Amino acid sequence: MSDSVDMGDDVLRTERLALHPVSMSDHGALLAHWTGPHVRRHLFDDKTLSALEVTEIIAASQRDFATEGYGLWAIRATYRSDAPARDDATSCDDATFRGGAAFRGDAASRGGAVSRGGAVSRGGAVSLGDAVDAVMPGGALVGVAGLRGHGADVEIVYSLEPDRWGQGLAAEASRAVLAYAFEVLQLRRVTAEIDEANVASAELAERLGMRPNGDPGHYQAERASWHGSRHSIDA
């Protein structure tokens, strides 16, 4: 499969997905997504978020994009004129990265400058151009993926609508976020925290080039080693 990710104005585009920074126009869809039982169990320790908390998460992400260059992206399906048909039914993406207060906390700037609006491709791994794409009719939310400050690190988080599990979409979105982290932001390391019982996400983390790091459920990807492994991901 193609490993390219189109980036511009903080929007990420892959073969089948468009990732746009979350905005208040996504509020209703995010509230429904994050309060769904399968998503909240892993992402928020089964807590049901209020509408106000969703508003606060969106506002925090917007601040982080303005100051740090990263935050949360809303994932929606796209049609790409050059995208081949895919059959990813065996992909293990039926879960979420991160338990607890997934999208909270203040992000801190870590490593590298952010290139916006005409980002420069580094190492030939990111394709930047005029992709022919369009969000599919209805624009239904597929899920959320993003980066957040977590102590001294930057952590990747994602969640996916249960009816889109098993299609390789979580891997596709997460790979795009990692590409942005390493190619554009030039971060040295990205971490993930996964519930020990969440076997599918642990397998996905390893397929994305992340490796166990210290405590159970903690994973990380280093920029140098991720560049060497990313092309072998078949998600």
C-alpha positions in Angstrom: 0.0 0.0 0.0 1.0 3.6 -0.4 2.7 5.0 2.7 2.2 8.7 1.8 0.4 11.2 3.9 -0.7 14.6 2.6 -0.3 17.4 5.1 -1.3 21.1 4.9 -2.8 23.6 7.3 -2.8 20.9 10.0 -5.1 18.7 7.9 -3.9 15.1 7.3 -5.1 13.0 4.3 -4.5 9.3 3.7 -5.8 6.9 1.2 -9.2 6.6 2.9 -9.3 9.3 5.6 -9.2 13.0 6.2 -8.1 14.2 9.6 -9.2 17.8 10.5 -8.4 19.5 13.8 -11.4 19.2 16.0 -13.7 22.3 16.2 -16.9 23.3 17.9 -18.8 22.1 14.8 -17.7 18.6 15.8 -19.2 18.9 19.3 -22.3 16.8 18.8 -20.5 14.0 17.0 -17.7 14.0 19.5 -20.1 13.8 22.4 -21.9 10.9 20.9 -18.6 9.1 20.1 -16.9 9.6 23.4 -19.9 8.6 25.4 -20.5 5.4 23.5 -19.9 2.4 25.9 -17.2 0.7 23.9 -15.2 3.9 23.4 -15.5 5.4 26.9 -14.6 2.0 28.6 -11.0 2.2 27.3 -10.6 5.9 26.8 -12.2 7.4 29.9 -12.2 4.5 32.3 -16.0 4.1 31.6 -16.8 7.7 32.6 -19.5 9.5 30.7 -18.3 12.9 29.6 -20.7 15.9 29.9 -21.3 18.3 27.0 -19.2 20.9 28.9 -16.3 18.6 29.2 -16.4 17.9 25.5 -16.4 21.7 24.9 -13.3 22.0 27.2 -11.5 19.3 25.3 -12.1 20.9 22.0 -11.0 24.3 23.3 -7.8 22.8 24.8 -7.0 21.1 21.5 -7.5 24.4 19.6 -5.1 26.1 22.0 -2.6 23.3 21.6 -2.7 23.5 17.8 -2.1 27.3 18.0 0.8 27.1 20.5 2.3 23.6 20.1 1.4 22.5 16.6 -0.6 19.4 17.6 -3.9 18.4 19.2 -6.8 16.2 18.2 -8.0 15.4 14.7 -11.6 14.4 13.8 -11.4 11.4 11.4 -13.8 11.2 8.5 -13.8 8.9 5.5 -12.9 10.3 2.1 -13.0 9.3 -1.5 -9.6 9.5 -3.2 -9.5 9.3 -7.0 -6.1 7.5 -6.8 -6.9 5.2 -3.9 -6.9 1.5 -4.6 -9.6 -0.8 -3.1 -8.5 -2.3 0.1 -9.5 -5.4 2.2 -8.4 -4.9 5.8 -10.8 -7.2 7.5 -8.1 -8.9 9.5 -6.6 -5.7 10.9 -6.6 -5.4 14.7 -7.8 -1.9 15.4 -10.9 -2.6 17.4 -10.0 -0.5 20.5 -8.5 2.7 21.7 -5.1 4.1 22.8 -5.1 5.5 26.3 -7.1 5.0 29.5 -8.2 7.6 32.0 -8.3 11.3 31.3 -7.2 10.9 27.7 -7.4 14.4 26.3 -6.6 16.5 29.4 -3.5 18.4 30.6 -1.4 21.2 29.2 0.8 20.4 26.3 4.4 21.5 26.3 6.5 22.2 23.2 9.0 19.4 22.6 11.6 19.4 19.9 11.6 20.8 16.4 9.7 23.6 14.7 6.3 23.3 13.3 5.9 23.8 9.5 2.5 24.9 8.5 0.6 25.5 5.3 3.4 24.2 2.9 5.1 21.8 5.2 8.5 20.6 3.9 8.9 16.9 3.3 11.7 15.4 5.3 13.4 12.2 4.2 11.0 11.7 1.4 8.5 10.0 3.7 5.7 12.6 3.5 4.0 13.5 0.2 2.7 17.0 0.1 0.6 18.0 -2.8 -2.8 18.7 -4.2 -4.6 15.5 -3.3 -7.9 14.9 -5.0 -10.2 14.0 -2.1 -13.6 14.8 -0.7 -15.3 13.9 2.6 -17.9 11.3 1.9 -21.5 12.5 1.9 -22.9 13.0 5.4 -19.4 13.5 6.9 -20.0 10.9 9.6 -17.3 10.9 12.3 -15.2 7.7 12.1 -13.2 8.5 15.2 -10.5 10.7 16.7 -6.8 10.6 16.7 -4.2 13.0 18.1 -1.2 14.0 20.1 -1.2 15.5 23.7 1.4 16.5 26.2 1.8 13.8 28.9 4.4 14.8 31.4 7.8 15.1 29.6 6.5 13.2 26.6 4.0 13.6 23.8 1.4 10.9 23.7 -0.6 9.5 20.8 -4.3 8.9 21.4 -7.0 7.5 19.2 -10.5 6.1 19.3 -12.7 4.6 16.5 -16.4 4.0 16.1 -17.1 0.3 16.8 -18.8 -0.1 13.4 -15.6 0.8 11.7 -13.4 -1.7 13.6 -11.6 -4.3 11.6 -11.0 -2.2 8.5 -7.5 -1.0 9.3 -8.6 2.6 9.8 -7.1 3.0 13.3 -3.7 2.0 11.9 -4.1 4.3 8.9 -5.0 7.3 11.1 -2.4 6.6 13.7 0.3 6.2 11.1 -0.7 9.6 9.7 -0.4 11.2 13.2 3.0 9.6 13.8 4.2 10.8 10.4 3.1 14.3 11.4 4.8 14.0 14.8 8.1 12.8 13.3 8.2 14.5 9.9 6.7 17.9 10.6 7.1 18.4 14.3 10.4 16.6 14.4 9.6 15.0 17.8 12.2 12.6 19.1 9.7 10.3 20.7 6.0 9.6 20.9 4.5 7.4 23.7 1.2 5.5 24.1 -0.5 4.2 27.2 -2.8 1.2 26.7 -5.0 -0.7 29.1 -3.4 -4.1 29.8 -6.6 -5.8 28.9 -6.7 -4.0 25.5 -4.9 -6.6 23.5 -5.9 -5.3 20.1 -4.4 -1.8 20.8 -1.2 -3.3 22.1 -0.9 -5.3 18.9 -1.6 -2.2 16.9 1.0 -0.2 18.8 3.7 -2.8 17.9 2.6 -2.9 14.3 3.0 0.9 14.2 6.6 0.5 15.3 6.0 1.2 19.0 7.8 -0.9 21.6 7.1 -1.6 25.3 8.7 0.9 27.6 9.0 0.2 31.3 5.6 -0.2 33.0 3.0 -2.6 31.5 0.9 -0.9 28.9 3.4 1.8 28.1 4.8 2.0 24.6 7.0 4.4 22.7 8.3 5.0 19.2 11.6 6.8 18.6 11.9 8.9 15.4 15.0 7.1 14.1 13.8 3.6 14.6 10.3 4.4 13.4 11.7 5.6 10.1 13.3 2.2 9.7 10.1 0.2 10.5 7.2 2.3 9.1 7.4 0.9 5.5 6.8 -2.6 6.7 3.4 -1.8 8.3 0.6 -3.5 6.5 -2.5 -2.0 8.0 
